[in-house]
Amino acid sequence: MTKEALLRHAKETYGTEPDYPFSGETDTPVLRHGENRKWFGLVMRVPYAKFGLSKPGEADVLNVKCDPLLSGSLRREPGIFPAYHMNHYEWISVLLDGTVPEEMVKELLDISFSLTAPKGKRAPGPREWLVPANPKFYDIEAAFRESRVIDWKQSTDVHVGDTVYLYVAAPVSAILYRCRALEVNIPYRYADENVRMTKLMRLERLEEYDRDRFSFEVLKTHGVRAVRGPRSVPESLSEALRSPSAKEKP
């Protein structure tokens, strides 16, 4: 995704015109919220060498805010690094040279928009989330056999009524459930060596998919290369998940 395509996307999706706050720098646009003026994106020209890469020259780079719980796993993706000249704990740098797929760039910008938005406001339009579940730590299939409604860790901007698809990690490695968020931001304190939770969301199971229908191999054809934390659902995958062929498991 190029810088120009990114700025067009920001205008079409959020109604945001780029701001140029740095004197004399016309190639360093900032994306801000109109209400609170907070940044949700910054584009810069940065030498590849600053990221430890051997490529010569410079690249356009997008700095975005992310959930600190996700930043470590995101930085293992090609083209994503600790933020250049910003807080490494909450911000990341994303190369705009084609290394990072366009769908992922849009997803990361959307997460940043939501994290920096005024309280109670987020990106317009319906929201669908892809959320991982690790069967090594919690038997989610057994939980849904017991009840259609469960409580689940919340670590992103899920609202009541949002759709949450649960991706069950290896050895299943597939989306198994489509759920609706019934309640969010439920206070809850828990921490061990594997997970830390400060709030929960209450999910109602709407559909259960066959394990082969939306396996990880299928997700890769829709641009999903990893599900290490909550993320938005690519449009093509959303259409497939809601298609008549995605029948409920008996």
N, C-alpha and C positions, 0 to 999 in steps of 0.2 A: 504494500500500500504506500503510495507516495504522499508527501506532505500536502500537495494540492488536493488529492482525493480525500485525505483525512479532514482538511478544513471544509471541503464541500459536505462531507458526511456530518460534521459537527453542526453546520448551518441547517442542513435538511432535517436532522434528527432532534437537535436541541434549540434551534433558532439562535445559535451563538455565532457572532462575528468575531474574528480574531482581534486581539488587542496587542499593541506593540509598545510596552512600557519602558523598554530599554533604549535610552537615547542613542540615536544613530544606527540602531540595529533593526533592519527591516526583514531579516530572515529568521527572527526569533519570536514567533507569535505565541501568545498566551491565550488559552481558552478559560473564560471566567463565567461564573453564575451571575446573572443580572441582578439578583436580589442581594446576595451577601458579598459579591465580588470575589469570592474565593476561586482560586485556580482549580481546574480539574484536568488541565493538560498544558504542557509546555513543549514546544518543538524547538530544537537547537541543531546546529551543525557541530558535530563532534568528531575528532580524529578516531579512526578505528583503534589506534594504539592505546587510547585512554581506557579501552575495555579489554586490553590484553590481547588484541587480535593482531595478526601479522599482515592483514590487508593494508595496502597503502591508501592514503587519502582520507576523506571524511564521509560521514553519512548523516542524513537527517535522523534525529532521534526524538521519540516522544516520551516525556516523563509523565507518569500517571500515578495516582495514589492507589494503594491496594490494601487489603486486609493483611495485617502483619502475620496472621496465621498461614497465609498463602504465599507470602513473598519468598520464602525459602524454596518452596517447590517450583514456583514460577521461574526463579533464577536458574533453574536447571534446564529450562527450555532454551533451544538455540535462539540467539538474538535478543535475549532478555537478561538484564544485568542490574546490579545495585544502582540506584539512581545517581546520575552524574550531577554533582553540585547540589544534591538535595538529600533529605533524610533517608538513609539506607533502610531503615526499619519499616517505614510506611510508604516509600515511593520506589518505583522501578523505572528503568530506562528500556525502551523498546525500539529496536532498529526498524527504520522505515525504508529498508532497501530490498524488501522481498523475502528476507530470512524468516520473518514471522508472518504466518498466513493472515490475510486481510480480515477474516472472520474473528480471529483471536485479537487483532488490534482493536476492532470495534468493540469486542466484548470487554477488553481491559479499559477502554475509554468509558464505556457505560458503567462499569464498576466504580471508576474514579468519580464520574458524575454523581452517582448515588451517594458515595461516601462523603462528598464535599457539599452536597445540596443542603439548603435550609431544612431544618427539622420538619418532617412530614411531607417533603417534596422529593420527587425522583423523576427519572426520565419518563416522558409520556408514553402511553400505550400499554397494552397488556404485558405481563411479565411471566416468563416461564424459566424455571431453574433446573439445572442438572446438578444433583447433590450426591456425593459418594457415601457409601456405607461399607464398612470393613467387617466382613463376617468373622474375622479373627477376634474382634473385640466385642461384637454384639450380633446375636442371631436374629436378624431382622425378619427372616422368613418365618421363624417360630413366633415372633411377636405378632405378625399379621395373621397367622393362623388363629391366634388367640383373640384378636380384636381388629376391627377395620380402622380404629383410631389409635395412633401411638404418639408419644412425645419424642421429638428429635432435636438434636443440637442445632441451634441457629447461629450462623456466623456471617450472615449477609443481609441485604435489605429486602427480606421477604415480607410481603404484606398479606393481610387476610384476603383470601380469594385467589391468591397466586397459585399457579400450578407448579408442583415440585415433582420432578422425575428422579427416582432413586436408582442410582447405579451401584450395583453390588459388586465389590472388587473381587479379585482372584480368591478362590478358584472359579467363581461364577463368571465374572468379567462381562456383565451385561446389565442393561436397564431392565429391571423387573417390575417396577411399580410407577403408576401415575397417581399422584395424590393432590389433594386440595388443602391449602393452609386454612385451618379453622380458627386458630388463635396464634399470636406471635408475641415475642418479647416477654415470655414467661420467666420470671427470675429463677435462677437455679445455679448453685455453686457446686462444682465438682472438678477435681483434678487428680490425675494419676500419671504414671510414666508415659501413657499413650495418648491421653486426651485431656483438654481443659475446657470446661463449659461455664458460661456465665448466664446464658439464657436458652430457653427452649422454644420450639414451635410445635403446635399440635397439628398433626397431619391425618387426613382421612383418605384411605385407599379407595381410588376410583376404578382403576384397572390393574390387572396383573398380566404381564406379557410372558410368552414362552421364552425360555433362556436363549434360544437361537435367533429370535426375531430381531433383537437389538443388541447383539454381541459387540464386543469392542472392535472386532474387524469391520462390522457394519458401521459403527460410529466413525471410524476413520474415513470412510467414504463420504461422510458429511463434514469433514474437517475437524473432528474431535480427536486430538492426538493424546490427550491425557485428561483424567478426571481426578485431580488431586485435591480439589476443593470446590465449593459452590461456584457455578458459572452459568451464564445465560445459555439458552438453547439455540443453535444455529437454525435459521429459517427452514432449510431443507429437511433437517432432522425433525423439527416441530411438525412439518407437514406429514412426514412419514409416521410419526408417533400417533397422529390423529386420523390417519387414513383408515378406510374401512377394512383394509387387510391386516391392520394391527388389532386383531380380535382379542377379546378378553380370554384369558386362560380359563378353562373350565375347572 
